[in-house]
Amino acid sequence: MANSTEQRPHVSTDNNANQTHYYVTLLIAIAFGLAGTFFRFIQDSFLFTSISNILLIIGSFIAFRTVFKIMK
């Protein structure tokens, strides 16, 4: 009785999500977000509120951009 199974070629999968630079970028985005949260609770003034909002926006932008690059 002969075996009729064929040998399939090895499939190479490049897992894009495991690259280190994505995690470093996400860590930087989290640091921006935490700094923005910290500045929000320092003092109730226009300057600190503006700084905190800018830091939170920058951190969110970097995080979303990195996550969408991983998903791509």
Secondary structure, 3 states (H helix, E strand, C coil): CCCCCCCCCCCCCCCHHHCHHHHHHHHHHHHHHHHHHHHHCCCCCHHHHHHHHHHHHHHHHHHHHHHHHHHC
